[in-house]
Amino acid sequence: MKKYMYMLLVTLIFVGVLVGTVAKANTSGSEEVVKKGKFSIALQVHDNPIVSSGKVTMKVTLDASADAIVDSNGLIEVSIPKEIYSTGNLTNLNSDAFSVDHVDRTSKPDQILLYVKPDASFNAGQAWSASFSLSFQAPLMRANTTIAKEQTFKATYVGQESVQTLEIQPQTAGNPALFEKWWHSSVDQDGLGLLNPTESQYNVFQLALNIYKGVELNQVVITDQMPDGLVVDPDPTLTTGVVATDTSTVKGIRVISYDMDGNRTYVTSKYAGNIHFDEAAQKLTASFDHIAKDEMLVIEYKVEVAHVYDLYTNTATLTSTEATKSDSINLRIDGDGNFNKVLKKASG
């Protein structure tokens, strides 16, 4: 009898544990995950540090098992620090898998909120991975600019959040340069300039002459041959932070004057006779009989991508009575493009 009661007790305990386990499996976790599968969201901001007047590119990727993405999930929220945004089209996502629902610039005083709707039809009955990206230009940031040293970006979807914090790099006003070629946009981890394949406003070259160097130069000739595959934009946008009472160009080339406080002003009309650009050869030549000690100039142009190559090298050379110097920049196409892929399990 005792043995029978003992076995009955053990059986009841086992059944109780089993029932408890089944109940826990049915009620734990998110109901959306159980019913509609799993997903993940990831945010990447490629420009770290964010430079003065530089490009900022954000990429958001959504990975999902079949039927995890449904309209009832709501919208993706992308948060951009308001003080780091200067200009740019936030509604161009460069993707057929997502659409902008609306942009909210008022709910939070320090953030711009972009709301994006994923196209759930791509995820119906099959696993899916897709991304969208958006780009904008950061403001002019000098050493004395009041701005947070770190900027935090977020992407949120159905309770999941991906966060990235980036540093900023203000423009320094006192770096002396007799002659340098500047790439005024994004670079990768290897120091290669990243060319935007569709928007020349982010592909900014500048030839810096006598910046804070305080030297006198005579019979100055600067030559700059565009590499094969790149062409100068004949109608470039103005660069943020440069005083632009003079908006003229010489076939897409502009000249900027610096002062000792780092202020920049377009002065192309004053130096138009010194600039020659051969459109057929895509070659820039600038000639100056004399550069005074306090004359600080930057020759600026923006390029379009005409042909895709693995690598581009852009070299400019200065010759004068006093000095000869060359400077080069290596670049590649920004390869962080968007995708929209249906994922299928391998057979077997």
ROSERO-890718 format. One record per residue: y negated, z negated, x negated of N, C-alpha, C in turn; residue in one letter. Coordinates in steps of 0.1 Angstrom, whole numbers, plus 2048, in hexadecimal, padded with zeros to 3 digits. Example, Ala and Ser with C-alpha at 12.3 -4.5 7.8 and 13.67 -1.06 7.14 Angstrom:
<sites>
8397B277C82D7B27858217B277CA/8167B978080B7B97778007B177FS/
</sites>
This chain:
<sites>
80C8007F88008008007F38007F7M/7F47F87ED7E87F77E47E68047DDK/7F280A7D97F18177D37EB8227DCK/7EF8217E97E982B7F37DA8297F5Y/7D681C7F67C88197F77C081E7EBM/7C681C7DF7BF8207D37BD8307D3Y/7C88377D67C78457D77BD84A7E1M/7BC8437ED7B38477F77A48457F2L/7A283A7EB7958377E67908417DCL/7998457D379684F7C979385D7CFV/79B8607DA79886C7E178B86D7E8T/7878617EE77A8617F576E8627EBL/77085B7DF76685C7D576486B7D0I/7708717CE76F87F7C97688897D3F/76C8877E076688F7EA75788C7EBV/7538807EA74587C7EA73D8827DFG/7438827D373C8887C773B8977CAV/74689D7CF7468AC7D173B8B07DBL/73B8A97E67318AB7F17238AA7EBV/72189F7E371489D7DD7108A87D4G/7198AD7CC7178B87C37138C47CAT/71A8C87D47178D47DC7098D27E3V/7068C77E86F98C57EE6EE8C67E4A/6F08C17D86E68C27CE6E48D07CAK/6EF8D87C96EE8E67C56E68EE7CFA/6E78EA7DC6E08F27E66D28EE7E8N/6CE8E37E36C08DF7E56B78DE7D9T/6BD8DE7CD6B58DC7C16AE8E97BES/6A28E87B669B8F47B26938FB7BCG/68E9067B868590E7C268E9167CBS/68A9167D869291E7E169092D7DEE/6849317D968193F7D568B9447CAE/68E93B7C169793E7B66A59417BBV/6AA9387C46B79397CA6B89467D2V/6AE9497DA6AF9547E46AC9617DDK/6A29617D569C96E7D069D9717C1K/6A49687BA6A696B7AC69B9657A4G/69B96879769296278D68896C788K/67D96778367396F77C66C967772F/66596E76965D96775F65096F75DS/64696875963996F75663496B748I/62F97574162B97273361D979731A/61497272A607977727606978718L/6009847135FD9867055EE98A704Q/5E79846FB5D99896F85DA98C6E9V/5D79996E75DA99F6D95CF99C6CFH/5C49976D35B99976CA5B69886C6D/5BB9846BA5B99776B65B69776A7N/5AA9736A25A096D6AB5989786B3P/5919736BD58897C6C457B97D6BCI/57798A6B856C98C6B055F98F6B8V/55498D6B25479906B954799E6BES/5449A06CB5439AD6D15509B56D0S/55B9AE6CD5689B56CB5709B76D8G/57A9BF6D85839C26E358D9B66E5K/58F9B36F259A9A96F55A39B06FFV/5B09B16FB5BA9B77045C49AD708T/5C69AC7155D09A371B5DC9AB721M/5E89A771F5F49AD7245FC9A372CK/5FF9A673860799D7406149A4744V/62099E74162D9A374463499B74ET/63A9A275764299B7626519A0761L/65A99775E66899A75E66F99476AD/67899B77167E99677D68C99B780A/6949927856A199678A69F99D797S/6A99A479C6A89AC7A86A39A47B4A/6999A97BB6939A37C768C9967C5D/6889937B86819877B66729887B9A/66D9957B865F9977BB65D99C7C9I/6579947D26549987E06469957E3V/64099C7ED63299A7F062F98C7F4D/6389857FA6359777FE63396E7F2S/6379727E663496A7DA6259687D8N/61D9717DC60F9717DA60B9797CEG/6009757C85F997D7BD5FB9777B0L/5FA97F7A55F997A7985EA977795I/5E896B7905DA96778D5D896777EE/5CE96F7795CB97076B5BD969769V/5BD95F7605B195875D5AB95B750S/59E95F75059796474458B95A742I/58995573657D94C734570955736P/56795073F55B95874255295A736K/55195072D54795172254C95B718E/55995F71855D96970E55D977713I/55A97972055998672654B98B725Y/54999872053C99E72053B9AA729S/5449B37275459BF72F5529C572FT/5569CD7395639D47395689D4748G/5719DE74A5769E07575839D8759N/5829CD76158D9C47635979C976DL/5949D477459C9D977F5A59E477AT/5A49E876E5AC9F37685B89ED762N/5C49ED7685D09E67635D99EF75BL/5D69FC75B5DEA067545EDA05757N/5F0A037645FEA02768600A06777S/60BA0D77960EA11787616A0678FD/6199FB7886219F178E6199E5794A/60C9E57916049DA7965F69E079BF/5F09D87A45E39DC7A95DA9D07AAS/5CD9D27A85C49C77A95C19C47B7V/5C29B77BB5BF9B37C95B09AF7C9D/5AC9A67C159D9A37C059A99C7B3H/58D99B7B05889947A457F9897AAV/58197D7A557A9717A957296C79ED/56496D79E55C96879455495B797R/5579567A354F94B7A855693E7AAT/56393E7AD56B9327B056A9287A5S/56C92C79856C92378D560927784K/55791E78154B92177954E92776BP/55992376555C927757567932756D/56B93876157694176057494D76AQ/57995976557A96476E589965772I/58C96677F59996678459C97478AL/5A697A7845AB9877895B8986790L/5B998B79C5C598A7A55CC9987A6Y/5D89987A25E09A47A05ED9A47A9V/5EF9AF7B05FB9B07B86069B87B2K/6129B37AF61D9BB7AA6239C47B5P/6279D07B262D9D87BC63C9D47BDD/63F9CD7C864D9C87CA6579D27CBA/6539DE7CF65D9E97D26659ED7C5S/65F9EB7BA6669EE7AD6719E47ABF/6719D87B067A9CE7AE6859CD7B8N/6849D57C368E9D57CE69B9D97C9A/6A59D07C96B39D37C66B69D57B8G/6AD9D37AF6AF9D57A16A69CD798Q/6AB9C878D6A39C17836979C977EA/68D9C377A6809CA7786789C376DW/6719CB7656689C675B65C9CF75AS/6509CA75B6449D275B6389CA756A/62E9D17526229CB74C6169D2750S/60A9CB74F5FD9D17515F49CB746F/5EA9D27435E09CD7395D29D073DS/5C99C87385BB9CB73B5B39C772EL/5A89CE72C5A09CC7205919CA724S/58B9C271C57C9C071D5769BD710F/5699BD70F5629BA70355C9AC703Q/55E9A66F85589986F65499996F3A/54298E6F553398F6F353098E6E4P/5249916E151F98F6D351F9806D0L/52597C6C652796E6C252296C6B3M/5179666B25129626A45169546A1R/513950695517943690511938698A/50693A69E4FF9306A65019326B5N/50A93B6B950C93D6C75149316CDT/50F92C6D85169216DF5229266E7T/52E9246E253A9296E95469216E4I/54F91F6ED55B9176E956391E6DDA/5679166D456E91C6C857C9216CCK/58291D6D758E9226DC58D9266EAE/5949316EE5939376FB5A1938701Q/5A393370D5B09327135B293C71ET/5BC94471E5BF94E7285CC94A72FF/5CD94D73C5D99497445DD95474DK/5EA95574F5F095D75A5FA955762A/5F895476F60094C778606954783T/61395178661A95779162494E797Y/62394B7A462C9427AB6309367A3V/62692F79E62892279762B924788G/62E93078463093277562393576FQ/62193076361593275C61793674DE/61094074861194373A602942734S/60193B7295F49377245F393B716V/5E79407125E59437045D793F700Q/5D59386F55C89346F05C593B6E3T/5B99416E35B59496D75A89436D1L/5A79456C459A9416BD59094C6BEE/5839486BC5799526BB5739526ADI/56E95E6A956896069C55A96669DQ/55095D69D54296269E53E96B693P/53597369652F97C68B527974681Q/52A97767452397066A517979665T/50C97366450097B6614FD97D652A/50597664A50197663C50B97C632G/51498463751E98A62D518997627N/51599661A50E9A16135189AD611P/5139B961351B9C56105129D060BA/5159D55FF50E9E15FB5129ED603L/5209EF6055259F960E5339F5612F/5359F561F5429F26255449FA631E/5519FD634555A0364155B9F8649K/5559F66555599EC65E5619F266AW/56C9EB66D5739EE67A56F9E3684W/5689E668E5629DC69756A9DB6A4H/5779D86A25809D66AD58C9CF6A9S/5979D06B05A39C86AE5AB9CC6A2S/5B29C369C5BC9C56915C99BF695V/5D49C468E5E19BD6915E39B3686D/5EF9AD6865F29A267C5F39A766EQ/5F49B466C5F49BA65E5E79BF65AD/5DC9BD6625CF9C165E5CC9CF662G/5D59D66695D29E466D5C99E467AL/5BF9ED67A5B79EE6855BF9F4691G/5BC9EF69D5C49F46A95BB9FD6B1L/5BFA0A6B15B7A146B95BBA146C7L/5B1A146D05B4A156DE5B6A246E1N/5C1A286E75C4A366E85BCA3D6F3P/5B5A366FC5AEA3C70759FA39708T/59AA2E70158CA29703586A286F6E/57DA316F3576A316E556DA266E3S/568A1F6EE55FA146ED565A096E4Q/572A086E35799FE6DB57CA026CDY/57AA0F6CA57DA156BD570A176B5N/56BA0C6B055DA0C6AA55EA0B69BV/558A15694557A15686548A13682F/546A0C678538A0A673538A0B664Q/52EA1265E52CA13650520A0A64CL/5239FF6455189F56425129F8635A/5059F96354FD9FD6284F39F2625L/4F49EC61A4EB9E36144E89D761EN/4F39D26244F29C762D4F19BA625I/4E59B36264E29A761F4E59A8610Y/4E59B460A4E79B55FC4DA9B55F4K/4CF9BB5FB4C29BA5F54C09C35E8G/4C79CF5E84C69D75DD4BE9E45E1V/4B99EB5D64B29F75D84BBA035D4E/4BDA0D5DD4C6A185DA4BEA255DBL/4C2A2E5D34BCA3B5D34C6A475D3N/4C2A525D94CBA5D5DB4D9A5A5E0Q/4D8A535EC4E4A4E5F34EBA595FBV/4F8A5B5F94FFA6460250CA5D606V/50EA5C61451AA56619522A61620I/52FA6261D537A6C624543A6462AT/547A69636551A6363E559A6E645D/565A7064156EA7B647577A74651Q/576A7965E580A7366758EA77664M/598A6E6655A5A726635ABA7B66EP/5B4A8366B5BAA8C6745BFA84680D/5BCA8868C5C0A816985B5A7969FG/5AAA7669859FA6F69D593A7869EL/58BA776A857FA7E6AA573A756AEV/568A786AA55CA706AE558A726BCV/556A686C4552A696D2544A6E6D2D/541A7A6D8533A7F6D752AA786E1P/52FA706EA527A686F352CA5A6F4D/52AA526E952FA456E9527A3B6F1P/52EA306F5528A256FC51FA1D6F2T/516A166F750EA0D6EE516A016EBL/5149FB6E051B9EF6DB5139E36E0T/51B9DA6E65159CD6EB50E9C56E0T/5029C06E34FC9B76D94F29BF6D0G/4F19CC6D14E89D46C94DC9D86D2V/4D09D56CE4C49D86D64C39E86D7V/4C39ED6E34C59FB6E54B9A016ECA/4AD9FF6E74A1A076ED4A3A166E8T/4A9A186DD4ACA266D94BBA286DBD/4BFA316E54CDA336E84D2A416E3T/4CAA476DB4CDA556D74D9A556CDS/4DFA606CB4EAA626C14E7A6F6BAT/4EEA706AE4EFA7D6A74FDA816A8V/500A896B350EA8E6B6518A826B6K/514A776BC51CA6B6BD51AA616B3G/511A636A950FA5969E502A526A1I/502A4569F4F7A3C6A14F4A34694R/4E7A306934E3A286874DEA1B68CV/4E2A106864DDA0368A4D69FC67EI/4CB9F66814C49EE6774C69DF679S/4C99D866E4CB9CA66D4BE9C3669Y/4BC9B766D4B29AE6674B89A2661D/4B099965A4B698E6534BC98465CM/4B99846694BF97A6724CB980679D/4CF98C6754DB99267B4D9999688G/4CC99B68C4C99A36974CC9B2695N/4D19B969E4D49C769D4CD9D06A7R/4C79DB6A24C09E46AB4C39F26A8T/4C69FA6B24C8A096B04BBA0F6ACY/4BCA176A14B0A1E69C4B4A2D698V/4BDA336A04C2A4069D4B7A4A69BT/4ADA4A6A44A3A546A449BA54697S/499A48691492A4768449AA4D679K/4A7A4D67A4AFA5266E4B7A5F672Y/4B3A6567D4BBA716824BBA7C677A/4B1A7D6704B0A886654B9A85659G/4BEA786594C7A7564D4D6A76651N/4D9A7965D4E6A796624EBA88665I/4F6A8B6604FCA9866350BA96666H/50FA9C67251DA9B675522AA9679F/52DAAD671533ABA67353EAB867DD/53CABD68A546ABA694553AC2692E/552ACD68C55EAD568A567ACE67FA/561AC9675568AC366A56AAB466CA/563AAF676563AA067955FA9866CQ/554A9C666550A9665A541A9165CK/53FA85658532A7F65952CA7E64BL/51FA8264A517A8163D50AA7B640T/506A706394F9A6A63A4F3A6A62DA/4E6A6F62C4DFA7061F4D2A69620S/4CEA616164C2A596154BCA5B607F/4B0A5F6064A9A5F5F94A8A515F3D/4A5A485FC4A2A3A5F74A5A30602H/4ACA255FE4AEA1A6064A7A0E600I/49EA086074969FD60249F9F0602A/49A9E65FB4A29D95F94A49D2607K/49A9D361049B9CD61C4A09D6628D/4A59E26244AA9EB62E4B99EA62FE/4BD9E563B4CB9E263E4D09EB64AM/4D99F46474DD9FE6524EC9FD654L/4F0A016604FDA036644FEA1066CV/507A19667509A2666E516A24677I/514A2668451FA2368D524A2F695E/531A30697537A3A6A0544A356A6Y/548A3B6B0554A376B855DA436B9K/56AA416B7573A4C6B757DA4C6C3V/581A596C658BA5B6D0598A5F6C8E/5A4A5C6CE5B0A606C95B4A6E6CEV/5B4A786C55B8A866C95C6A896C7A/5CCA826BD5DBA846BA5E0A776B5H/5EDA746BA5F3A676B65FBA696A9V/5F8A6069F5FFA5F693603A51691Y/60CA4F687611A41685606A3967ED/5FEA3F6755F4A3866E5E8A4266BL/5DCA3C66C5CFA436685C8A3C65DY/5C3A436545BBA3D6495ADA4364AT/5A3A3B64B595A4064C58DA3A640N/588A44638582A4062B573A4562BT/56AA3D62755CA41625558A3E617A/54EA4661254AA4460453BA45603T/535A3C5FB527A3C5F8525A3F5E9L/51CA485E7518A4B5D9509A4A5D9T/504A445CE4F5A435CC4F3A435BDS/4E6A435B94E3A425AB4E8A355A5T/4E9A2B5AD4ECA1D5A84FBA1A5A9E/502A205B3510A1B5B5518A265BDA/525A255BB52EA2D5C3539A245C9T/53CA255D6546A1C5DC54CA235E8K/559A205E9561A255F5567A195FCS/569A1B609570A11611578A1861BD/584A1261E58EA18627592A0E632S/596A1363D59DA0B6485A9A1364CI/5B4A0B64D5C1A116525C2A0D661N/5C7A166695C8A136775D5A1967DL/5D8A146895E3A196915E0A1969FR/5E7A206A75E5A1F6B65EAA116BBI/5E2A0B6C45E69FF6CA5F3A026D2D/5FE9FD6CD60BA006D360F9F76DEG/6079EE6E360A9E46ED6089EA6FBD/60E9F66FD60C9FC70A6149F5715G/6119F97216179F372D6249FA730N/62D9F473763A9FA73B63D9F6749F/6469FD74F64B9FA75C65A9FF75DN/6639F575A6719F975867A9F2763K/6839FA76868E9F476F6999F1766V/69E9E47676A89E075E6B69E1764L/6C09E675D6CD9E87626D79E1759K/6E19DB75F6EC9D57576F59E0751K/6F99DD7447029E773E70F9E6745A/7169F27467239F274D72E9ED743S/7389E87497449E37417439D573DG/
</sites>
